[in-house]
């Protein structure tokens, strides 16, 4: 509700779904419920993926690899800087 994009979607898409002869409340409740369920599943998937990634990055082997790759990048950038001074 605080995101203006969500409000724009509801203001532009919602008027297309209800039928003028029928009540509006039920289709809107269905639309909002479907949207909430999709968001819960989407965010749940992101939580699962990010927690698995966090567990992977906490291992000693991953830390060693990250440190070595980061060190190699820093050395390469240092050599590049030194070469550009000459």
Secondary structure as the mmCIF struct_conf table of DSSP 4:
data_model
#
loop_
_struct_conf.conf_type_id
_struct_conf.id
_struct_conf.beg_label_comp_id
_struct_conf.beg_label_asym_id
_struct_conf.beg_label_seq_id
_struct_conf.end_label_comp_id
_struct_conf.end_label_asym_id
_struct_conf.end_label_seq_id
HELX_RH_AL_P HELX_RH_AL_P1 UNK A 4 UNK A 17
BEND BEND1 UNK A 18 UNK A 18
TURN_TY1_P TURN_TY1_P1 UNK A 20 UNK A 21
BEND BEND2 UNK A 22 UNK A 22
BEND BEND3 UNK A 24 UNK A 24
HELX_RH_AL_P HELX_RH_AL_P2 UNK A 25 UNK A 57
TURN_TY1_P TURN_TY1_P2 UNK A 58 UNK A 58
BEND BEND4 UNK A 59 UNK A 59
HELX_RH_AL_P HELX_RH_AL_P3 UNK A 60 UNK A 85
#
